[in-house]
Amino acid sequence: MASHIVGYPRMGPKRELKFALESFWDGKSSAEDLEKVATDLRASIWKQMADAGIKHIPSNTFSYYDQVLDTTATLGAVPERYSWAGGEIGLSTYFSMARGNATVPAMEMTKWFDTNYHFIVPELGPNTKFSYSSHKAVNEYKEAKALGVDTVPVLVGPVSYLLLSKPAKGVEKSFPLLSLLSSILPVYKEVIAELKAAGATWIQFDEPTLVLDLDSHQLAAFSAAYTELESELSGLNVLVETYFADIPSESYKTLTSLNSVSAYGFDLIRGTKTLDLVKSAGFPSGKYLFAGVVDGRNIWADDLAASLSTLEALETLVGKDKLVVSTSCSLMHTAVDLVNETKLDAEIKSWLAFAAQKVVEVNALAKALAGQKDEAFFAANAAAQASRRSSPRVTNEEVQKAAAALKGSDHRRATNVSARLDAQQKKLNLPVLPTTTIGSFPQTVELRRVRREYKAKKISEEEYISAIKEEISKVVKIQEELDIDVLVHGEPERNDMVEYFGEQLSGFAFTANGWVQSYGSRCVKPPIIYGDVSRPNPMTVFWSKTAQSMTSRPMKGMLTGPVTILNWSFVRNDQPRLVPVLKNVASNCSGCDSLFSLRLTCFTFAQV
């Protein structure tokens, strides 16, 4: 039974690529130094997967910045403002597109579907010239092969690339981006030809837009693209990978009718209805199904018994030799390696699996399907699942009771908007158009030093409080001098808008190296929500009172909202992520208690 990984984190277990990139950008190291770090990271990733027994190991999922930007470079679709003269795109042009330079701005960045990763949006138009301008995919395939690892080169699919693009500046917003399909396919043909010549036997096209609600014209573009590529793809096994949601039935019909495609990858974690679709619509004879049963977007250990049951059901539909065990999406959306979490609570740690551990889980499932089940590994997994289900740390009865007791009236204000506005105006006496700021002021090097030294117990609590008060005083004075009407305290005490609150709540755990790439070299370290969440103590009262005491003007209280906390954390997978109504979110500010569950949330400003 075969195993497959859709993609893998690029930053390295301790953010080695981040530091190498920033050193290069600062002029402190050379391009050769950066390339050495990148080469070593790729080699270690390929070796890790090969040693774990993964059959279908991806290549070209590494990136210095972003995989969509890499595709833009491959296609030579460089906006004119970067004054690219042609030829192989080098680091200077590449990073100018990503980050801008002294004379021109960067390309737009936006979220990659509903993840917290951001991609660089291609800027295209009728005058865009395409040419094969980055041989990265072929070079990395050859690099892996030289190490003795035969990989599956991964390309952003041509249709998804266009659907995720935008019209360039000066181009009508109504410009049909799919009209460029015939212009980019010749470059894809060149890439495919070089990969075949280098010895590739599989190619993976990531076409995640297939999970969106596409119209008939957009679906027809997939048929046209892969029909046009059919000759070049002859002799190759072609995998089209989808992820992040169920694939709609019409998209499923289109995908499974493509003659040049021999394998289909489905997310069976977020795609909860895809299995039923395969059962009802049927599966093409002789094709491969890459079953994404191991979650690529969260950090919980897989329920191996449940995944094995799903795989056995699929096996009866597609055939034993045509089923491949895979991740639900690229593992770049999860942390890298649990082995580096030496200070994480042992019980909670036993419930987790980062990217490195998920690779092992995928292979364990593949071996089990092949009749080589590792009974000890499965037993340990079952014990961890049972531990998590029964742990009193997961369920807080007070939170459960408080949530169950909520009534419809609890999330409706007792007074109407006009009454509240009148009361606010009498209290604050604001002008017709009051001025304020969003909240946080720049986190200076000195501030970071103070927080770091306080955390390391190198300075006392008194010294820390004194330093933060001094910073708040500066911020207040600046705003008063600018005649701002409603002030903020600048949030100098906060390390991260989510982590700061999570550290003061029960039901949260924090890692030392659980970094995930957000964009470029920017990484975030999402908290882990493992249980019912409650607030044992006030969270913002001290600093809000301190700031208000420094001015006669109104001082805003600053809270990170519950939806942001939810979306910027690794959340529990033992309860639904979505509920019909998000109850009591800062909507009833009188008489609520200090408890809240993950999606039954109430902040009372007087208490927090």
C-alpha positions as CSV (number, residue, x, y, z in Angstrom):
1,M,0.0,0.0,0.0
2,A,1.4,3.4,-1.1
3,S,1.8,6.5,1.0
4,H,2.0,10.2,0.0
5,I,2.6,13.6,1.5
6,V,1.0,16.6,-0.2
7,G,3.6,19.1,1.0
8,Y,5.9,19.9,3.9
9,P,6.8,22.9,6.0
10,R,9.7,25.0,4.6
11,M,10.9,27.1,7.5
12,G,12.8,24.3,9.3
13,P,12.2,22.8,12.8
14,K,13.7,25.9,14.4
15,R,13.0,28.5,11.6
16,E,16.4,28.1,10.0
17,L,15.1,29.5,6.7
18,K,13.5,32.5,8.3
19,F,16.8,33.5,9.9
20,A,18.7,32.8,6.7
21,L,16.3,34.9,4.6
22,E,16.4,37.9,7.0
23,S,20.2,37.7,7.2
24,F,20.3,37.8,3.4
25,W,17.8,40.7,3.1
26,D,19.8,42.6,5.7
27,G,23.0,42.2,3.6
28,K,24.7,40.2,6.4
29,S,25.0,37.0,4.4
30,S,25.4,36.0,0.7
31,A,23.1,34.3,-1.8
32,E,25.4,31.3,-1.5
33,D,24.8,31.2,2.3
34,L,21.1,31.3,1.8
35,E,21.2,28.6,-0.8
36,K,23.2,26.4,1.5
37,V,20.6,26.6,4.2
38,A,17.8,25.9,1.7
39,T,19.7,22.9,0.2
40,D,20.3,21.4,3.6
41,L,16.6,21.8,4.6
42,R,15.4,20.2,1.4
43,A,17.8,17.3,1.8
44,S,16.8,16.7,5.5
45,I,13.0,16.8,4.5
46,W,13.4,14.3,1.7
47,K,15.6,12.0,3.8
48,Q,13.1,12.2,6.7
49,M,10.2,11.1,4.4
50,A,12.3,8.4,2.7
51,D,13.4,7.0,6.1
52,A,9.8,6.9,7.2
53,G,8.9,4.8,4.3
54,I,6.8,7.3,2.3
55,K,6.6,6.2,-1.4
56,H,5.3,9.4,-3.0
57,I,7.6,12.2,-1.7
58,P,6.9,15.7,-3.0
59,S,9.5,18.1,-4.4
60,N,9.2,21.7,-5.4
61,T,7.1,22.4,-2.3
62,F,10.0,24.2,-0.8
63,S,10.0,28.0,-1.5
64,Y,12.0,31.0,-0.5
65,Y,8.7,32.9,-0.2
66,D,5.6,31.5,-1.8
67,Q,4.6,28.7,-4.1
68,V,2.3,30.9,-6.2
69,L,5.1,33.4,-6.6
70,D,7.3,30.5,-7.7
71,T,4.8,29.7,-10.4
72,T,4.7,33.4,-11.5
73,A,8.5,33.2,-11.8
74,T,8.3,29.9,-13.8
75,L,5.9,31.6,-16.2
76,G,8.0,34.7,-16.4
77,A,4.9,36.8,-15.5
78,V,6.8,39.6,-14.0
79,P,5.0,42.9,-13.8
80,E,6.6,45.7,-15.8
81,R,7.4,47.8,-12.8
82,Y,10.2,45.5,-11.8
83,S,12.2,46.2,-15.0
84,W,13.0,42.5,-15.5
85,A,15.1,42.1,-18.6
86,G,14.3,38.4,-19.2
87,G,16.3,35.2,-18.7
88,E,16.3,33.1,-15.6
89,I,14.7,35.0,-12.7
90,G,17.2,35.6,-9.9
91,L,16.7,36.4,-6.3
92,S,16.8,40.1,-6.8
93,T,13.7,40.2,-9.1
94,Y,12.0,37.4,-7.1
95,F,12.3,39.2,-3.8
96,S,11.4,42.6,-5.3
97,M,8.1,41.0,-6.4
98,A,7.6,39.6,-3.0
99,R,8.7,42.5,-0.8
100,G,9.1,45.5,-3.1
101,N,12.2,47.6,-3.2
102,A,13.3,51.2,-2.8
103,T,11.5,52.3,-5.9
104,V,8.5,50.0,-6.5
105,P,5.9,48.3,-4.2
106,A,5.5,44.6,-3.7
107,M,2.8,42.6,-5.4
108,E,-0.4,42.1,-3.5
109,M,-0.7,39.4,-0.8
110,T,-3.8,37.7,0.3
111,K,-5.0,34.6,2.2
112,W,-4.6,31.2,0.8
113,F,-8.2,30.1,0.9
114,D,-9.3,30.0,4.6
115,T,-5.8,29.3,6.1
116,N,-3.5,31.8,7.8
117,Y,-1.0,31.5,5.0
118,H,-0.8,34.3,2.5
119,F,0.2,34.0,-1.2
120,I,1.5,36.6,-3.7
121,V,-1.3,37.4,-6.1
122,P,-0.3,37.2,-9.8
123,E,-0.9,40.4,-11.8
124,L,-2.0,39.5,-15.4
125,G,-3.4,41.1,-18.4
126,P,-3.8,40.8,-22.2
127,N,-0.3,42.1,-22.7
128,T,1.4,39.8,-20.2
129,K,4.2,37.8,-21.9
130,F,4.9,34.3,-20.7
131,S,8.2,32.5,-21.0
132,Y,9.9,29.6,-19.1
133,S,11.9,31.7,-16.7
134,S,12.6,29.6,-13.6
135,H,13.7,26.0,-13.7
136,K,13.2,25.5,-10.0
137,A,10.8,22.5,-10.3
138,V,13.2,20.5,-12.5
139,N,16.3,21.6,-10.5
140,E,14.8,20.4,-7.2
141,Y,13.7,17.1,-8.8
142,K,17.2,16.5,-10.0
143,E,18.6,17.6,-6.6
144,A,16.5,15.0,-4.8
145,K,17.3,12.3,-7.4
146,A,21.1,12.9,-6.8
147,L,20.5,12.1,-3.2
148,G,18.8,8.9,-4.1
149,V,15.2,10.1,-3.6
150,D,12.8,9.8,-6.5
151,T,10.2,12.5,-5.8
152,V,6.8,13.7,-7.2
153,P,7.3,17.2,-8.6
154,V,4.5,19.5,-7.5
155,L,3.2,22.3,-9.7
156,V,0.4,24.8,-9.0
157,G,-2.1,23.8,-11.6
158,P,-2.7,26.1,-14.6
159,V,-6.4,26.7,-14.0
160,S,-6.0,27.4,-10.3
161,Y,-3.1,29.7,-11.0
162,L,-5.3,31.9,-13.3
163,L,-8.4,31.7,-11.0
164,L,-6.2,33.0,-8.1
165,S,-4.8,35.9,-10.2
166,K,-6.0,39.4,-10.6
167,P,-6.0,41.9,-13.5
168,A,-2.9,44.0,-13.5
169,K,-3.0,47.7,-12.9
170,G,-4.6,49.5,-15.8
171,V,-6.4,46.3,-16.9
172,E,-10.2,46.2,-16.8
173,K,-11.4,44.4,-13.7
174,S,-13.7,42.4,-16.0
175,F,-10.7,41.0,-18.0
176,P,-11.2,37.2,-18.3
177,L,-8.1,35.8,-16.8
178,L,-9.0,32.3,-18.1
179,S,-8.5,33.7,-21.6
180,L,-4.7,33.4,-20.8
181,L,-4.9,29.7,-20.5
182,S,-3.6,29.1,-24.0
183,S,-0.7,31.4,-23.3
184,I,0.6,29.7,-20.2
185,L,0.1,26.1,-21.3
186,P,3.2,26.2,-23.6
187,V,5.3,26.9,-20.5
188,Y,3.7,24.1,-18.6
189,K,4.5,21.8,-21.5
190,E,8.2,22.8,-21.4
191,V,8.3,22.1,-17.6
192,I,6.6,18.7,-18.1
193,A,9.0,17.8,-20.9
194,E,12.1,18.6,-18.8
195,L,10.7,16.6,-15.8
196,K,10.1,13.6,-18.0
197,A,13.6,13.9,-19.5
198,A,15.0,14.0,-15.9
199,G,13.3,10.8,-15.1
200,A,10.1,11.8,-13.3
201,T,7.3,9.2,-13.4
202,W,4.7,11.2,-11.4
203,I,3.7,14.8,-11.4
204,Q,1.3,16.5,-9.0
205,F,-0.8,19.4,-10.0
206,D,-2.4,21.3,-7.1
207,E,-5.8,22.5,-8.2
208,P,-7.4,23.6,-5.0
209,T,-9.9,25.9,-6.7
210,L,-11.8,22.7,-7.7
211,V,-13.4,22.8,-4.2
212,L,-15.0,26.2,-4.9
213,D,-18.4,26.7,-6.5
214,L,-17.3,27.0,-10.1
215,D,-19.5,27.8,-13.1
216,S,-19.6,25.8,-16.3
217,H,-17.1,28.1,-18.0
218,Q,-14.5,27.6,-15.2
219,L,-15.0,23.9,-15.2
220,A,-14.6,23.8,-18.9
221,A,-11.2,25.4,-18.5
222,F,-10.0,22.3,-16.5
223,S,-11.1,20.0,-19.3
224,A,-9.5,22.2,-21.9
225,A,-6.2,22.6,-20.0
226,Y,-5.6,18.9,-19.3
227,T,-6.8,17.9,-22.8
228,E,-4.2,20.3,-24.2
229,L,-1.5,18.8,-22.0
230,E,-2.5,15.2,-22.7
231,S,0.3,14.5,-25.2
232,E,3.1,15.9,-22.9
233,L,1.6,14.0,-20.0
234,S,1.6,10.7,-21.8
235,G,3.7,8.1,-20.0
236,L,3.4,9.9,-16.7
237,N,1.2,9.3,-13.7
238,V,-0.6,12.5,-13.1
239,L,-2.1,13.4,-9.7
240,V,-4.5,16.4,-9.4
241,E,-4.6,17.3,-5.8
242,T,-7.6,19.2,-4.1
243,Y,-7.9,20.3,-0.5
244,F,-9.6,22.4,2.2
245,A,-13.2,21.3,1.5
246,D,-15.5,18.9,-0.2
247,I,-15.2,18.8,-3.9
248,P,-18.7,19.6,-5.4
249,S,-20.3,17.0,-7.5
250,E,-19.9,18.9,-10.8
251,S,-16.2,19.4,-10.2
252,Y,-15.9,15.8,-9.3
253,K,-17.5,14.8,-12.6
254,T,-15.1,17.1,-14.5
255,L,-12.0,16.0,-12.7
256,T,-12.7,12.3,-13.0
257,S,-13.4,12.6,-16.7
258,L,-9.9,13.9,-17.5
259,N,-8.2,11.3,-19.6
260,S,-4.7,12.6,-18.9
261,V,-5.2,12.4,-15.1
262,S,-4.5,9.1,-13.4
263,A,-5.0,10.0,-9.7
264,Y,-7.2,12.3,-7.7
265,G,-6.3,13.7,-4.2
266,F,-9.2,14.5,-1.8
267,D,-9.2,16.2,1.6
268,L,-11.2,13.7,3.7
269,I,-10.8,15.9,6.9
270,R,-12.5,19.1,5.8
271,G,-14.2,17.3,3.0
272,T,-16.7,15.4,5.2
273,K,-19.0,14.5,2.3
274,T,-16.5,13.4,-0.3
275,L,-16.5,9.8,0.7
276,D,-20.3,9.7,0.2
277,L,-19.8,11.4,-3.2
278,V,-17.3,8.7,-4.3
279,K,-19.8,6.0,-3.2
280,S,-22.8,7.6,-5.0
281,A,-21.1,8.9,-8.1
282,G,-18.7,6.0,-8.5
283,F,-15.0,6.0,-9.1
284,P,-13.3,5.6,-12.5
285,S,-11.8,2.1,-13.0
286,G,-8.1,1.9,-13.1
287,K,-7.5,5.3,-11.4
288,Y,-5.8,6.1,-8.1
289,L,-7.4,7.7,-5.1
290,F,-5.1,9.6,-2.8
291,A,-7.0,9.7,0.4
292,G,-6.2,12.7,2.7
293,V,-7.1,11.1,6.0
294,V,-4.3,12.6,8.1
295,D,-5.1,16.3,9.0
296,G,-2.6,18.7,7.5
297,R,-4.0,21.7,9.2
298,N,-4.1,20.8,12.8
299,I,-1.7,19.4,15.4
300,W,-3.8,16.5,16.9
301,A,-2.6,12.9,16.6
302,D,-4.6,11.1,14.1
303,D,-7.2,8.6,15.3
304,L,-5.6,5.8,13.5
305,A,-8.4,3.3,14.1
306,A,-11.0,5.7,12.6
307,S,-8.7,6.5,9.6
308,L,-8.1,2.8,9.0
309,S,-11.8,2.2,8.9
310,T,-12.3,5.0,6.4
311,L,-9.5,3.6,4.2
312,E,-10.9,0.1,4.3
313,A,-14.3,1.5,3.1
314,L,-12.5,3.2,0.3
315,E,-10.5,0.1,-0.6
316,T,-13.7,-1.7,-1.5
317,L,-14.6,1.1,-3.9
318,V,-11.4,1.7,-5.7
319,G,-9.3,-1.4,-5.2
320,K,-6.5,-2.2,-2.9
321,D,-3.7,-1.4,-5.3
322,K,-5.3,1.9,-6.3
323,L,-5.7,3.5,-2.9
324,V,-2.9,5.8,-1.6
325,V,-2.8,7.1,2.0
326,S,-2.1,10.8,2.2
327,T,-2.4,14.0,4.1
328,S,-5.5,16.2,3.7
329,C,-3.4,19.0,2.4
330,S,0.2,20.3,2.7
331,L,1.7,19.9,6.1
332,M,3.0,23.5,5.8
333,H,-0.1,24.6,7.8
334,T,1.0,22.8,10.9
335,A,4.1,22.9,13.2
336,V,7.2,21.0,12.2
337,D,8.4,18.5,14.8
338,L,7.0,17.7,18.2
339,V,10.4,16.4,19.3
340,N,11.5,20.0,19.9
341,E,8.8,20.6,22.5
342,T,10.8,19.6,25.5
343,K,8.8,21.7,28.0
344,L,5.3,20.9,26.8
345,D,3.1,19.2,29.3
346,A,3.6,15.4,28.8
347,E,-0.1,14.5,28.8
348,I,-1.0,17.1,26.3
349,K,2.1,16.3,24.2
350,S,0.9,12.7,23.9
351,W,-2.3,13.9,22.2
352,L,-0.3,15.8,19.5
353,A,1.3,15.2,16.1
354,F,3.3,17.8,14.2
355,A,4.4,17.4,10.6
356,A,7.2,15.0,11.3
357,Q,4.8,12.8,13.3
358,K,2.1,13.0,10.7
359,V,4.5,11.6,8.1
360,V,5.0,8.6,10.4
361,E,1.2,8.2,10.9
362,V,0.6,8.2,7.1
363,N,3.1,5.4,6.6
364,A,1.7,3.4,9.6
365,L,-1.7,3.5,8.0
366,A,-0.4,2.4,4.6
367,K,1.4,-0.5,6.2
368,A,-1.7,-1.5,8.2
369,L,-3.7,-1.6,5.0
370,A,-1.0,-3.8,3.5
371,G,-1.3,-6.2,6.3
372,Q,1.7,-5.0,8.2
373,K,0.0,-3.3,11.1
374,D,2.3,-2.0,13.9
375,E,0.2,-3.2,16.8
376,A,2.3,-1.4,19.4
377,F,2.0,1.9,17.5
378,F,-1.7,1.6,17.1
379,A,-2.2,0.6,20.7
380,A,-0.2,3.6,21.9
381,N,-2.3,5.8,19.6
382,A,-5.5,4.4,20.9
383,A,-4.4,4.9,24.5
384,A,-3.6,8.6,23.7
385,Q,-7.0,9.1,22.1
386,A,-8.7,7.5,25.1
387,S,-6.7,9.7,27.5
388,R,-7.7,12.8,25.7
389,R,-11.4,11.9,25.7
390,S,-11.5,11.1,29.4
391,S,-9.1,13.8,30.7
392,P,-10.7,16.2,33.2
393,R,-8.5,18.8,31.7
394,V,-10.5,18.8,28.6
395,T,-14.0,19.2,30.1
396,N,-14.7,22.0,32.6
397,E,-18.1,21.4,34.2
398,E,-18.6,25.0,35.2
399,V,-18.1,26.1,31.6
400,Q,-20.4,23.4,30.4
401,K,-23.1,24.5,32.9
402,A,-22.7,28.2,32.1
403,A,-22.9,27.5,28.3
404,A,-26.0,25.2,28.8
405,A,-27.7,27.9,30.9
406,L,-27.4,30.6,28.2
407,K,-30.8,31.9,26.9
408,G,-31.6,33.7,23.7
409,S,-32.0,37.0,25.7
410,D,-28.4,36.6,26.9
411,H,-27.0,37.7,23.6
412,R,-29.4,40.5,22.9
413,R,-28.9,44.0,24.4
414,A,-31.5,45.2,26.9
415,T,-31.4,48.7,25.4
416,N,-31.6,49.8,21.8
417,V,-28.8,51.5,19.9
418,S,-30.1,55.1,20.2
419,A,-30.4,54.8,24.0
420,R,-26.8,53.5,24.2
421,L,-25.5,56.3,21.9
422,D,-27.3,58.9,24.1
423,A,-25.8,57.5,27.3
424,Q,-22.3,57.3,25.7
425,Q,-22.5,60.9,24.5
426,K,-23.5,62.2,27.9
427,K,-20.7,60.3,29.5
428,L,-17.9,61.0,27.0
429,N,-19.0,64.3,25.2
430,L,-17.3,63.3,22.0
431,P,-17.3,65.5,18.8
432,V,-19.4,64.5,15.8
433,L,-16.4,62.8,14.2
434,P,-14.2,61.6,17.0
435,T,-10.6,60.4,16.3
436,T,-8.9,57.3,17.6
437,T,-6.4,54.6,16.5
438,I,-6.8,50.9,16.1
439,G,-4.8,50.0,19.2
440,S,-1.2,48.9,19.2
441,F,1.8,51.1,18.9
442,P,5.1,49.9,17.4
443,Q,6.9,47.2,19.5
444,T,10.4,48.7,19.9
445,V,13.6,46.8,20.4
446,E,13.7,48.1,24.0
447,L,10.2,46.8,24.7
448,R,11.0,43.4,23.4
449,R,14.1,43.4,25.6
450,V,12.1,44.2,28.7
451,R,9.6,41.5,28.1
452,R,12.3,39.0,27.3
453,E,14.3,39.8,30.4
454,Y,11.1,39.7,32.6
455,K,10.2,36.3,31.2
456,A,13.7,35.0,31.8
457,K,13.5,36.5,35.4
458,K,16.4,38.8,34.8
459,I,14.4,41.8,36.0
460,S,11.9,42.0,38.8
461,E,8.1,42.4,38.4
462,E,8.4,45.9,39.7
463,E,11.0,46.8,37.1
464,Y,8.9,45.3,34.4
465,I,5.8,47.2,35.5
466,S,7.7,50.4,35.7
467,A,9.1,50.1,32.2
468,I,5.6,49.3,30.7
469,K,4.1,52.2,32.6
470,E,6.7,54.5,31.2
471,E,5.9,53.3,27.6
472,I,2.2,53.8,28.2
473,S,2.8,57.3,29.4
474,K,4.8,58.1,26.3
475,V,1.9,56.8,24.1
476,V,-0.7,58.8,26.0
477,K,1.3,62.0,25.6
478,I,1.8,61.5,21.9
479,Q,-2.0,61.1,21.4
480,E,-2.8,64.0,23.5
481,E,-0.4,66.2,21.6
482,L,-2.1,65.1,18.4
483,D,-5.5,65.9,20.0
484,I,-6.8,62.4,19.6
485,D,-10.3,62.1,21.2
486,V,-10.4,58.4,22.3
487,L,-7.0,57.1,23.3
488,V,-5.4,53.7,23.4
489,H,-2.6,52.5,25.7
490,G,-0.5,51.1,22.9
491,E,-0.5,47.5,24.2
492,P,3.2,47.4,25.2
493,E,2.7,44.5,27.6
494,R,1.4,42.2,24.8
495,N,3.7,39.8,22.9
496,D,1.0,38.7,20.4
497,M,-2.7,39.6,20.1
498,V,-3.8,36.0,20.5
499,E,-1.0,34.5,22.7
500,Y,-1.3,37.3,25.3
501,F,-4.9,36.4,26.0
502,G,-4.4,32.7,25.6
503,E,-1.7,32.7,28.3
504,Q,-4.3,34.0,30.8
505,L,-7.0,31.5,30.0
506,S,-7.4,27.9,31.0
507,G,-7.8,25.3,28.2
508,F,-4.8,26.7,26.2
509,A,-1.3,25.3,25.8
510,F,1.7,26.9,24.2
511,T,4.7,25.5,22.3
512,A,8.3,26.6,22.2
513,N,8.9,25.8,18.5
514,G,5.4,25.3,17.1
515,W,6.0,27.9,14.3
516,V,3.9,28.0,11.2
517,Q,4.7,30.2,8.1
518,S,2.3,33.0,7.6
519,Y,4.1,34.6,4.6
520,G,7.7,35.0,3.5
521,S,9.8,34.8,6.6
522,R,6.9,35.7,8.9
523,C,6.0,32.9,11.2
524,V,3.3,32.6,13.9
525,K,3.1,30.3,16.9
526,P,-0.6,29.4,17.3
527,P,-1.8,28.5,20.8
528,I,-3.3,25.1,21.2
529,I,-6.9,25.0,22.5
530,Y,-7.2,21.6,24.1
531,G,-10.1,22.0,26.5
532,D,-13.1,24.1,27.6
533,V,-11.8,27.7,28.1
534,S,-12.3,29.8,31.2
535,R,-10.9,33.0,32.5
536,P,-9.6,32.5,36.1
537,N,-8.6,36.1,36.6
538,P,-9.1,39.6,35.1
539,M,-7.0,40.0,32.0
540,T,-6.9,43.7,31.1
541,V,-8.1,45.6,34.2
542,F,-4.8,46.6,35.6
543,W,-3.3,48.1,32.5
544,S,-6.6,49.7,31.4
545,K,-6.9,51.4,34.8
546,T,-3.2,52.4,34.7
547,A,-3.6,54.0,31.3
548,Q,-6.9,55.7,32.2
549,S,-5.3,57.3,35.3
550,M,-2.8,59.1,33.0
551,T,-5.4,61.1,31.0
552,S,-8.8,62.7,31.4
553,R,-9.7,61.6,27.9
554,P,-11.6,58.3,27.2
555,M,-9.2,55.3,27.1
556,K,-10.3,52.3,25.0
557,G,-10.1,48.8,26.3
558,M,-8.4,46.5,23.8
559,L,-9.6,42.9,23.4
560,T,-8.8,40.3,20.8
561,G,-12.1,39.0,19.6
562,P,-13.1,35.3,20.0
563,V,-13.3,34.7,16.3
564,T,-9.8,35.9,15.8
565,I,-8.6,33.7,18.7
566,L,-10.4,30.8,17.2
567,N,-9.0,31.3,13.7
568,W,-5.4,32.0,14.9
569,S,-5.2,28.9,17.1
570,F,-4.9,25.2,16.7
571,V,-8.4,24.3,17.8
572,R,-10.0,21.2,19.2
573,N,-11.2,18.7,16.7
574,D,-13.5,16.8,19.1
575,Q,-16.3,19.3,18.6
576,P,-17.7,21.1,15.5
577,R,-15.7,24.0,14.3
578,L,-18.9,25.8,13.1
579,V,-22.1,26.5,15.0
580,P,-25.2,28.3,13.8
581,V,-24.9,31.2,16.1
582,L,-21.8,32.6,17.8
583,K,-23.4,33.4,21.2
584,N,-22.8,36.2,23.6
585,V,-19.7,37.7,21.9
586,A,-19.2,41.0,23.7
587,S,-22.9,41.6,23.3
588,N,-24.1,41.5,26.9
589,C,-22.0,43.6,29.1
590,S,-24.0,43.3,32.3
591,G,-24.1,40.5,34.7
592,C,-22.3,37.8,32.8
593,D,-19.8,35.6,34.7
594,S,-16.1,35.1,34.0
595,L,-16.5,31.8,32.2
596,F,-16.7,31.1,28.5
597,S,-16.4,28.1,26.3
598,L,-14.7,28.1,22.9
599,R,-17.6,29.4,20.9
600,L,-19.8,30.6,23.7
601,T,-17.8,33.6,24.5
602,C,-18.5,36.6,26.7
603,F,-16.1,39.3,27.6
604,T,-17.3,41.9,30.2
605,F,-15.1,44.9,30.0
606,A,-15.5,45.7,33.7
607,Q,-14.2,42.3,34.6
608,V,-11.6,41.5,32.0
